[in-house]
Amino acid sequence: MALVHVSLDPAAASILISFGGGESPTEGLLHGMVQKLDQKLPVANEYLLLSGGVREGVVDIDLDELNVYARGTDYDMDFTLLVPALKLHDRNQPVTLDMRHSALCHSWLSLRLFDEGTISKWKDCCTIVDHINGATNYFFSPTKVADWFYDSISIVLSEIQKKPQRGMPKVEKVEKNGTIISIILGVGSSRMLYDIVPVVSFKGWPAVAQSWLMENHFWDGKITEEEVISGFYLVPACSYKGKKDNEWRLSFARSEVQLKKCISSSLMQAYQACKAIIIKLLSRPKAISPYHLRSMMLWACDRLPANYLAQEDYAAHFLLGLIDDLQHCLVNKMCPNYFIPQCNMLEHLSEETVMLHARKLSSVRSDPAEHLRTAIEHVKAANRLTLELQRRGSTTSIPSPQSDGGDPNQPDDRLAKKLQQLVTENPGKSISVFINPDDVTRPHFRIDDKFF
């Protein structure tokens, strides 16, 4: 029986699924069969399902190695599924990771933390380091784990397709994108993209992020600290100078789901609009991802007064502020990780790259409404294509959740009109809404021909 907990998060649906065998949803059946191949996966596992694919920035994974999929052309809905290959439980103290060989926010993982049975199961997915004293250390390899997982899923899907069951989705595509496995399933007349990420799951909180808990945050008093620090992950991504075969990246996806409950709908609307713009505009070279924008939004929540962020009709102001924040991060080549601020996520970028993107953002800032309308038209075009494909494939089409009026997270024309009004009424002025956050009783403007 599958135990399903649905978190009522208006911005991103999250489902925690604990499988202990028996009947389960498609994801549970698939991974239950993978577990049976060689009993590597935990028998009772807990998956985190997030709405939005890896390309949407729901987890901090580099996008360089991912194939390009287009909504409407390739899929209609997208999800990210975190699948723990290993689990470590809370020992009532901060989790200390082996970060001696890694950049900040990254770690190697020695299987010495586990029992002999676990080492025996997984040693073929490890790199081996022999010490002078004769001891052998097995380091869990993200690339080898991803290879194993892709091979296992391919075998299982092949078996499923040989003996199709009534009601089972049709497998449209299976691809390995770096350390991510992307599966597109046909469900009725809709196509669902699952980016499956093998991870290591921890209960508790990492010692390297312990100081973050000592600071004041926007979520204080809204949710409990226990909800925020219930667990974290290692995801298969390395730093730019790290060793791909050994290095994992810390991920706080579970905490981010909780924090988003405390973000106002108008700020989330601005975030979605800004994300739609930058995905198109800053896609080449790949330097800025939606995850960077998400981090900046969380920092803005900490920095700005709660009564200001709660304004329901300030989505346009928030969008301009997010663009200004992103511009500031690029010009200064500084974007701190929200949970580990000493980690600068833009440190590796060249001066040429950051200035190229800064110039692109300047064009957005000079006419944000037009760029937003362009992003909206891309979304509508994808929706029209989806609906057309559904009509061709089925006479009883299921309307896509991403249809023009169906998704509150999609940018809409009202925000574009509000932006146009702000720009038109204040010619020659850069609207900087974050200049004086302690005084939100009147608009604030910065008269400047630059937006840095």
N, C-alpha and C positions, 0 to 999 in steps of 0.2 A: 504494500500500500504506500502511496506517495503522500508525504506530509507537506502541504503547500502553505506557505505564509506569504500573503500579498501585502506589501507595504503601500499604503495609499498616498503615494507621492505624485502630485499633480504634474511634475515636470518630467519625471522618468519612472516608468513602472519598474518595480523590482520584485522579483519572485525568488524566495529562498526555498529550494526544494531539497528535502532530505529523502534519499531513496534507500529503502531497506529491502528491496526485492518486490516481486509481484507486479501488478499492473501499475503503469505510470504513463505520463505524457510522452510525446515523441522523443524529447531530449532524454528522458529517463530510460526509455527502452533502448535507445541507441547506446548510451553510455553503460547501461546494464550489460548489454551484449559485449561491449569493449572490455568490461571488467572480467567477463567470463573467459575471454581469450587466454589470458595468462595471469589473472588475479592480481595485476599490478595496482589497479585503482582501489581505494578504500571501499569496502563492501557497503557501508553506510556512509554515503557521501552527501555533501551539501553544495549545491550549485547556486551561483548568483547570476540571474538573468536580468540584463539591463536593456531598456529600450534604446535603440540607436546602435549602429555598428561602430567598429573601431575607428572608421574614417570620420565619424561624427565627434570623436574626442571623448568618448565616455570613459576610456582608460588611457593612461599615459604610456602609449606605445608609438614608436616612430613609424611614420607612414611611408617611408621611402621604398620599402620592399613590397608594398601592397599593390595588387592589380587595381586598375580603375574600374569601378562599377558605377553605373548611373541609375538613379531612381527613375522608374518608368520604363527604361530600356531593359535593365537587367533584373530589377526587383521592385517590390511595392512597399514592403516593410522590412526593417532591419533591426537586428538584436545582437547583443554581445553576451556570450555565455562563458563564465569563468568556471573551469572544471578543475578542482583540486586533484593533483596527482599524489601529493603528500599533505598531511595535516599535522600540525603541532599545536598542542593545547596549552592554555595558560598555566604557568606555574606560580601564579600570584606575585609575579615580579616582572619588571620590564624585560622584553625579549632582546637579548644581545646577539647581534649578527656579526659574522666575520667580514668586516669591511676593510681589512688591511690591504687587500689587493685592488680595491675598487674606488671609483669616484663616489662623491656624496650621492645618496639616494639609491645606491647599488650595493650588492653583496654577493659573495660566493656562498654556497650552501654545502657544508660537509655532512655526509650521511652518518658521521659519528654521533650526531644528535639522536639517531634512531637505533632500533634494535637490530640484531643480526638478521632476522627474517626480512626486514625491510631492505637492508643492504643487499642481501642475496637476490631479492626481486629486481632491484633497480640498478645493480652495478654495471649492467650493459648499457645503461643510459648515463654513465658517469665518465668524467675524466679522472685519471689515476695519477696521484702524486706520491712518489716513494720518498720517505724521509731518510736522513743519514742513519738514524737509529734502527732502521729496518722496518718501521711501521709503514703501512699503506693507507693513504687517505683517499676516499672516494668523494669527488665533488659533483653534485647533481648538475648535469649539463642541460641548459635550456634548449639548445639546438638538437641534442640527441633525444630529449623528451618529446620535442615537437615532431621529429622524424618518426619516432615510435607511434605517437598518437595519430599522425596522419595515416601511416600504414595500417594501424588497427582499425581506424574509422573506415578506411577504404575497403578492408576485408568485410567488415560488418555490413556496410551499405551494399556490397556485392551480394552478400547472402540474403539481405532483405529483398533486393530486386529479383533474385531468383525465385523467391517464394512470397510474392506480394500478398499482403493481407488487406481485407476490406477496410477502407477508411485511412490507410496509411498514405502519407504525402508522397508525391512523386519527386525523386531526386533529379533536379535540373542540372546541378553543377557541383563539383567538389574540387577545390583547389587549395594548395598550400601556398600561403603568402608569407614568406619568411618563417616566423615561428607561430603564425596564426593559420588555422584551418577554416576556410570559408565554404559554407554549404548553402546552396539555394534550393529550397524545397517548394514545390508546387502544392498549394493547399487550396482546394477548390479552384477558383479562378484567380487567386492571388499568389504571388511569389514572395517567399520569406527568406531573407538573407540572415544566416547565423554566422557570426564570426566567433569561432570557438577558440578559447585561450587556455592552454594548460598552465596551471598556477600551483604555487605552494601556499597553503592557507594556514594562518596563525590566529589563535585566540590571544587576546591581550594587545599590548601596544609596544612598538619598538623603542628601545632605549634612546636611539638617536633622535627621536621626535618627542622625548619626554619634556624638554623645555617649552615646547609649543603649548603644552597643557597649562603652564603657569601664567600664560598671557590672558588678557580679556578678549572675548570673542563675541560676535553678533548673536550667536546661538545660546549664549549664557542665559539660563532661566527659561528657555523655550523647549529645549530637550535636555536630557540628563547627560552627564559626562559618560556614564556607563553605556549609553546608546552610541555615543560617538566613537568610543575606543574599544568597541566589542571585538574588533579583529582587523587584520590587514593581510595583504598578499605580497608574494613575490611573483612578478610577471616576467615572461621571457623576453627581456629587452636589455641591451647593454648600453653603457655610456659610449661617447664617441671615440674614446681612446681605450675602451675596455676590451676584454677578451670575450668574444661572442660565445665561445663554447662553455664559459664558466659563469658569466656575470648575469645576475638577475636584477630587476628594478623593483623598488618598493612601490606598492600601489595601495591607495587608501580608498578604493572604490566603495567599499562597504560604508565607510564614514561619510563619503560624499553624498550617498543616497540619503542619509539622515540629515545632513546639513541643508540639502535642497528643500526640505520641508519648511525651513525657516526663511526662504527667499520669497519676496513678494512676486505676485504674478506679473506686475508691470516690468520689474527688473528681468524676470525670466523671458518676457516677450522681447525686451531689448537685446538680451543675450542671443536668443534665437535669430533675431534679425541681423545682428552683427556677425554671427557665425555664418549665416547664409551669404553674406557679402564677402567675408575673408576666405571662405572655402573656394570661391571662384577666383577672387582677385589675387590671392597670395599663394596659389597652388604651385607655382614654379618660381624659383627653386623652393623645394619643401623646407621651410625654416620655421614657419609659424603654424601651429596646429590648433584646432578648436580647444584642445586641453589647455594650452597657454591662456586662451581667452577665459576659460572656466576658472583658472587660478586667479586671474586678474579680477574677475567678478567677486570671488570670495574675499580677496583682499579689500575690494571696495566696500563690501558689506561690513568688514571690521572697521573700516576707516570712517564711514559716513554715519550720521545720526539715524537711528531706527525710524523716527517719525518722518524723515525725508524720504527714506527708501520705501516707506509704506504708501506714498502718494500714488493713487491709482492712475492718474492721468499724466504721469511723468515719464512714460516709456520713451518718448522722443528725447527728453533730456538725458535719460540713462543711456540711450544708444550713442548719443554724442559723447558722453562721458567715457563710455567703453572704448570708443575710437580714440579719444584723447589719451586714455591710459595705455592702450596698445602702442600708440605713437611714441609715448614717453618711454615705454619699455624698449622699443626698438632703438631709438636714438641713444639711449643709455646702455643698450645691450645688457639689460638686467630684467629678469623675470623670476623672482624667488618662488620656489615651490611653497605652496600654502602651508603644508605640514612640516616641512624641513626648510625654513627660510634661508639657511646658509647655503642651500643648493640653488645656484643660478642656472635656470633651464636654457638660457640663451648664451651662455658663456662661450660655447664652441663656435658661434657664428662669426663669419668674417665681416669686416667693416663694409665691404662692397655689398654683401647680401643684406645687412640691416638697413643700409641707406637706400638700396633699391626698393625694399618693402616700405620704408618710411615715405619715400616719394609717392609710391602707389597709394598709401593711406592718405597723403595730403590731398590727392585728387578726390578721394572719397569724402574727406572732411569739407572740401570746398563745395560739394554738391551731393550731400548724403542721400537726399530724397531720390535722386535719379538712380543712384547705385542700388538703393533698396528696391525701387520699382523693377530694375533689371533682375535682381535676385528673385523677386516675387514672380516675375514672368517665367523664369527658369522652373520654379516650383510648379506653377500652373501648367506649363508645357509637359512636365513629367507626369502630372496628374491626368492630363488629357490622354497622354499616351497609355498610361495604365488602364484607364477606363475603356479605351478603344481596344486594347488587347484583351481585356476581360469580356467585352461584348463579342469579340470574335471567338473566344474560347468557350463561352458558356452563355446560354440564353437566360440563365438565372444568376447574373453577375452579382458578386458581393462588392458593394462600394468600398473603395480603398479608404482606410483610416486617414490617409494623407490627402483626401479630396479637398477642394477649394475651401469649403466651409467647415471641415470636420476636425481640424487639428488646432487646438489653441496654441500650440508651440510654434506654428508656422507664422512668419511675418505677414502682416496684412496691409492693405492700402491705407487704412486709417493712420497708421504710424508714419507712412510716407508723406501723407498730407500734413500731419502735424509738423514733421521735419521741414517741409517746404514752407509752412507758415512761419516757423522760427527764423529760417534763413531770410525769407522775404521781408519780414518786419524789422530785421536788424542787418541792413546791408553793410558789408565791409567789416562785420564784427565776427570774431570767433566766439561761439557760445561755450564758455567753459564753466560747466555746472559744478565742478569740484574745487573751485578756487577757495571758497570760504564755506565749508560744510557746516560750520557752527552757526551760521546765520542763513536759514533757508526761508526767511519771510519774504524775500524778493529775489528776482532774477539777478544773476551775476554775469558780466560779460568781460572778456579780455579783448581789447582792440589791438589786434596784432595780425600781420600778414603771414605769420608762420603759426603752425599748430603744434610746436614742440614744447 
